[in-house]
């Protein structure tokens, strides 16, 4: 099943974040709890972990891009 990865809102006042790094490449599998990417907000870098096992299908934004919260940044395939 295909799912979207969206820029998370880590705090109430957060409007956007910088995608610092993808920690998985397209086509690479991951397990629940593994970090997928890093985002920077107010000079703090946060790793965002996978919510379930899957494969990173597509990276839709580049490292260094500023992305509004809720915007689609990638696609994953997860097993049901």
Sine and cosine of phi, psi and omega as CSV:
sin_phi,cos_phi,sin_psi,cos_psi,sin_omega,cos_omega
0.00,0.00,0.73,-0.69,0.02,-1.00
-0.99,0.12,0.65,-0.76,0.07,-1.00
-0.69,-0.72,0.44,-0.90,0.04,-1.00
-1.00,-0.03,0.56,-0.83,0.21,-0.98
-0.97,-0.24,0.79,-0.61,0.01,-1.00
-0.88,-0.47,0.47,-0.88,0.06,-1.00
-0.88,0.48,0.87,-0.49,-0.04,-1.00
-0.97,0.24,0.40,-0.92,0.13,-0.99
-0.98,-0.22,0.96,-0.26,-0.08,-1.00
-1.00,0.09,-0.34,0.94,0.06,-1.00
-0.64,-0.77,0.40,-0.92,-0.02,-1.00
-0.81,0.58,-0.69,0.73,-0.08,-1.00
-0.99,0.11,-0.06,1.00,-0.03,-1.00
-0.93,0.36,0.79,-0.61,0.01,-1.00
-0.94,-0.33,-0.49,0.87,-0.03,-1.00
-0.38,-0.92,0.23,-0.97,0.05,-1.00
-0.56,-0.83,0.29,-0.96,0.05,-1.00
-0.98,-0.21,0.81,-0.59,0.10,-1.00
-0.97,0.23,0.96,-0.27,-0.06,-1.00
-0.98,0.22,-0.69,0.72,-0.09,-1.00
-0.34,-0.94,0.62,-0.78,0.24,-0.97
-1.00,0.04,0.77,-0.64,-0.01,-1.00
-0.99,-0.14,-0.13,0.99,0.11,-0.99
-0.79,-0.62,0.56,-0.83,0.04,-1.00
-1.00,-0.05,0.34,-0.94,0.07,-1.00
-0.84,0.54,0.71,-0.70,-0.01,-1.00
1.00,0.02,-0.14,0.99,-0.02,-1.00
-1.00,0.07,0.68,-0.74,0.02,-1.00
-1.00,0.06,0.31,-0.95,0.01,-1.00
-0.51,-0.86,0.32,-0.95,0.04,-1.00
-0.93,-0.36,0.41,-0.91,0.07,-1.00
-0.79,0.61,0.74,-0.67,0.03,-1.00
1.00,-0.06,-0.24,0.97,0.06,-1.00
-0.97,0.24,0.61,-0.79,0.05,-1.00
-0.94,0.35,0.71,-0.71,0.01,-1.00
-0.98,-0.20,-0.63,0.78,-0.05,-1.00
-0.38,-0.93,0.22,-0.98,0.04,-1.00
-0.87,-0.50,0.65,-0.76,0.08,-1.00
-0.81,-0.59,0.50,-0.86,0.04,-1.00
-0.93,-0.37,0.74,-0.67,0.09,-1.00
-0.69,-0.72,0.79,-0.61,0.02,-1.00
0.74,0.67,0.71,0.71,0.07,-1.00
0.93,0.36,0.22,0.97,0.09,-1.00
-0.93,-0.36,0.76,-0.65,0.01,-1.00
-0.99,-0.16,0.78,-0.63,-0.01,-1.00
-0.88,-0.48,0.70,-0.71,0.14,-0.99
-1.00,0.02,0.69,-0.73,0.03,-1.00
-0.95,-0.31,0.82,-0.58,-0.09,-1.00
-1.00,-0.08,0.42,-0.91,0.06,-1.00
-0.93,0.37,0.65,-0.76,0.01,-1.00
-1.00,0.06,-0.30,0.95,0.03,-1.00
-0.35,-0.94,0.21,-0.98,0.03,-1.00
-0.92,0.40,0.54,-0.84,0.04,-1.00
0.03,-1.00,-0.28,-0.96,0.01,-1.00
-0.74,-0.68,0.72,-0.69,0.08,-1.00
-0.97,0.25,0.93,-0.36,-0.05,-1.00
-0.99,0.11,-0.70,0.72,-0.12,-0.99
-0.47,-0.88,0.70,-0.71,0.14,-0.99
-0.99,-0.15,0.87,-0.49,-0.09,-1.00
-0.99,-0.15,-0.22,0.97,0.06,-1.00
-0.79,-0.61,0.42,-0.91,-0.03,-1.00
-1.00,-0.03,0.41,-0.91,0.11,-0.99
-0.87,0.50,0.72,-0.70,-0.04,-1.00
0.99,-0.11,-0.21,0.98,0.02,-1.00
-0.95,0.32,0.63,-0.78,0.13,-0.99
-1.00,0.00,0.81,-0.58,-0.12,-0.99
-0.79,-0.62,0.78,-0.63,0.06,-1.00
-0.91,0.42,0.55,-0.84,0.06,-1.00
-0.85,0.53,0.67,-0.74,0.02,-1.00
1.00,0.01,-0.20,0.98,0.00,-1.00
-0.97,0.22,0.61,-0.79,0.00,-1.00
-0.92,0.39,0.81,-0.59,0.01,-1.00
-0.90,-0.43,-0.25,0.97,-0.02,-1.00
-0.19,-0.98,0.08,-1.00,0.02,-1.00
-0.73,-0.69,0.64,-0.77,0.06,-1.00
-0.79,-0.61,0.37,-0.93,0.14,-0.99
-0.92,-0.40,0.80,-0.60,0.00,-1.00
-0.87,-0.49,0.49,-0.87,0.07,-1.00
-1.00,0.06,0.60,-0.80,0.02,-1.00
-0.98,-0.18,0.00,0.00,0.00,0.00
